[in-house]
Amino acid sequence: MTANPAELTHLVELARALQARCVARSLTVSTAESCTGGLLGHLLTEVPGASDYYAGGVVAYSDEIKRRSLGVPAEILERHGAVSAQVAVAMASGARRALATDCCVAVTGIAGPDGGSSSKPVGLTYVAVADPAGHDVRRFLWAGDRMENKRESARAALELLLQRLA
């Protein structure tokens, strides 16, 4: 279950690239995480100077925290489930408002090994970015173990932020 050092180095390099892009454009970023459990925030803060652009994040593992802290409407959670494109977008938009940042990335998914179903299998993950121009959301289906799924989700979040800010 331990990570390959090269994989972690690559993730930190993505965080470093994101920092450079945000600082150059005077942009602030926040995170809203569910299945990654704070891994994304950890990666961003592995780069010295992260406080120049990273305001912070919310780890919203339960639906109650998604509602209370991020403002995800109960109706969206009930209709689509916590692991959905709609909830990912609502998490990103809500955290962006709550943390007053230029953009926010959100991750929600089923890391495994349990919790999946035929309609929402283990590895299903949604990543969303919200910014002043709107939002973007992507669906992924990872095939790794729990730690691999969390790392892949964090990588996808960093890459989507970088693409959105290109």
C-alpha positions in Angstrom: 0.0 0.0 0.0 3.0 2.3 0.2 3.4 4.8 -2.6 6.2 4.6 -5.2 8.5 7.6 -4.4 8.4 8.6 -8.1 4.6 8.8 -8.1 4.7 11.1 -5.1 7.4 13.2 -6.7 5.3 13.6 -9.8 2.3 14.7 -7.7 4.4 17.3 -5.9 5.8 18.5 -9.2 2.2 19.0 -10.4 1.5 21.0 -7.2 4.7 23.0 -7.9 3.5 23.8 -11.5 0.1 24.8 -10.1 1.7 27.1 -7.6 3.8 28.8 -10.2 0.8 29.4 -12.5 -1.3 30.7 -9.6 1.3 33.0 -8.2 2.2 34.4 -11.6 -1.5 35.3 -12.1 -2.3 36.3 -8.5 -4.9 33.6 -8.2 -6.1 31.8 -5.0 -7.1 28.2 -4.8 -9.1 26.1 -2.3 -9.9 22.4 -2.1 -13.0 20.4 -1.2 -12.2 16.8 -0.7 -14.2 13.7 0.2 -12.6 10.4 -1.0 -9.0 11.8 -1.0 -9.4 12.7 2.7 -7.0 15.7 2.6 -4.4 14.2 0.3 -4.8 17.0 -2.2 -4.3 19.7 0.4 -1.3 17.8 1.7 0.3 17.7 -1.8 -0.3 21.5 -2.3 1.4 22.3 1.0 4.4 20.1 0.3 5.7 22.9 -1.9 7.2 25.8 0.1 5.3 29.0 -0.4 1.9 27.4 -0.8 0.4 30.0 1.4 1.0 32.5 -1.4 -2.0 31.0 -3.3 -3.5 28.1 -1.3 -6.2 29.4 1.1 -7.1 26.0 2.5 -9.6 23.2 2.2 -12.5 21.3 3.6 -12.5 17.6 4.0 -16.2 16.8 3.7 -16.4 13.1 4.1 -20.0 12.9 5.4 -23.0 14.2 3.6 -23.8 16.3 6.6 -20.5 18.2 6.3 -21.1 18.5 2.5 -24.4 20.2 3.3 -23.4 22.3 6.4 -19.9 23.4 5.4 -20.0 23.5 1.6 -23.7 24.3 1.1 -24.4 21.2 -1.1 -28.2 21.1 -1.3 -29.8 18.1 0.3 -31.9 17.7 -2.8 -28.8 17.2 -5.0 -27.4 14.6 -2.5 -30.7 12.7 -2.4 -31.3 12.8 -6.1 -27.8 12.0 -7.4 -25.9 10.6 -4.4 -22.6 11.9 -2.9 -20.6 10.4 -5.7 -21.9 12.3 -8.7 -20.9 15.1 -11.1 -23.6 17.3 -9.5 -22.3 17.0 -6.0 -18.7 17.5 -7.2 -19.7 20.8 -8.8 -21.7 21.9 -5.8 -18.7 21.1 -3.5 -16.4 23.1 -5.6 -18.8 26.0 -5.9 -19.6 26.0 -2.2 -16.0 25.8 -1.0 -15.0 28.5 -3.4 -17.7 30.8 -1.9 -16.9 29.7 1.7 -13.2 30.2 1.4 -13.4 33.2 -0.9 -10.9 32.0 -3.5 -10.6 32.5 -7.3 -11.0 28.8 -7.9 -11.7 25.6 -6.1 -11.2 21.9 -7.0 -13.4 19.2 -5.5 -13.1 15.5 -5.4 -15.8 12.9 -4.5 -15.6 9.2 -5.1 -15.5 5.6 -3.9 -11.9 4.8 -3.0 -12.7 1.2 -1.9 -12.3 -1.6 -1.2 -15.9 -1.5 -0.1 -18.8 0.9 -0.8 -19.3 0.3 -4.5 -22.4 -0.9 -6.3 -23.2 -2.0 -9.8 -24.2 1.6 -10.7 -21.4 3.2 -8.8 -18.4 0.8 -8.6 -15.3 1.1 -6.5 -13.0 3.6 -8.2 -15.7 5.9 -9.5 -14.6 9.4 -8.9 -15.7 12.9 -10.0 -13.4 15.9 -10.0 -14.8 19.4 -10.5 -13.3 22.9 -10.7 -15.2 26.1 -10.1 -13.9 29.5 -11.0 -15.4 32.9 -12.1 -16.0 31.6 -15.6 -18.1 28.6 -14.4 -17.1 25.0 -13.8 -15.8 21.9 -15.3 -16.3 18.3 -14.1 -14.7 15.0 -15.1 -15.7 11.4 -14.4 -13.0 8.8 -13.7 -13.1 5.1 -13.0 -9.9 3.9 -11.3 -8.9 0.3 -11.0 -6.3 0.4 -8.2 -6.5 -0.3 -4.5 -7.7 2.4 -2.0 -4.4 4.3 -1.9 -3.9 4.1 -5.6 -7.4 5.4 -6.2 -6.8 8.3 -3.8 -3.5 9.2 -5.6 -5.0 9.0 -9.0 -7.9 11.2 -7.9 -5.5 13.8 -6.5 -3.4 13.7 -9.7 -6.6 14.2 -11.8 -7.6 17.1 -9.6 -4.2 18.8 -10.0 -4.2 18.2 -13.8 -7.8 19.6 -14.1 -6.8 22.7 -12.2 -3.7 23.2 -14.4 -5.8 22.8 -17.6 -8.5 25.2 -16.3 -5.9 27.8 -15.5 -3.9 27.4 -18.8 
